[in-house]
Amino acid sequence: MALTLYVDTARWRAHHKQVSEQFPGLVPVCKGNGYGFGHERLADEATRLGSDILAVGTTYEAARIK
């Protein structure tokens, strides 16, 4: 059985902005495959939304995002 996830990007970004404003200093985390989105895409989104740091699960994941 396959599962396809569709994300309303504008809504997701608005939610991220709201949470970031309520809790300044939060560090986004991307482990594994980032729920299928991939590290690179989530790192780009985190940067676009103003985060200057991204936590990952392993040093191998960090090397891929670098």
C-alpha positions in Angstrom: 0.0 0.0 0.0 1.4 3.4 -1.0 0.7 6.7 0.8 0.9 10.0 -0.9 1.1 13.2 1.2 0.1 16.5 -0.3 1.1 19.6 1.6 -0.6 23.0 1.3 2.7 24.9 1.2 1.2 28.4 1.9 -0.7 27.0 5.0 2.4 25.1 6.2 4.6 28.2 5.9 2.0 30.4 7.7 1.9 27.8 10.5 5.7 27.7 10.8 5.8 31.5 10.9 3.2 31.6 13.7 5.0 29.0 15.8 8.3 30.7 15.2 6.9 34.0 16.5 5.4 32.4 19.5 8.5 30.5 20.4 11.6 32.3 19.3 14.8 30.3 19.2 13.2 27.0 18.2 15.6 24.8 16.3 14.0 22.9 13.3 14.9 19.2 13.2 15.1 16.9 10.2 15.9 13.3 10.8 16.0 10.3 8.5 14.4 11.3 5.2 12.3 14.2 6.6 9.1 12.3 6.2 9.8 11.8 2.5 10.6 15.5 1.8 14.3 15.1 2.0 16.9 17.0 3.9 17.8 19.4 1.2 14.3 20.6 0.7 13.6 21.0 4.4 16.9 22.8 4.9 16.0 25.2 2.1 12.6 25.8 3.7 14.1 26.3 7.2 16.5 28.9 5.7 13.7 30.6 3.7 11.6 30.9 6.9 14.5 32.5 8.8 16.1 29.6 10.6 19.9 29.8 10.6 20.4 26.3 12.1 19.0 22.9 11.5 19.4 19.8 13.7 19.8 16.4 12.1 20.0 12.9 13.4 23.5 11.9 12.3 26.8 13.3 11.1 26.1 11.7 7.8 22.9 13.8 7.5 24.8 16.9 8.4 27.4 16.3 5.7 24.6 16.0 3.1 23.1 19.3 4.0 26.3 21.3 4.5 
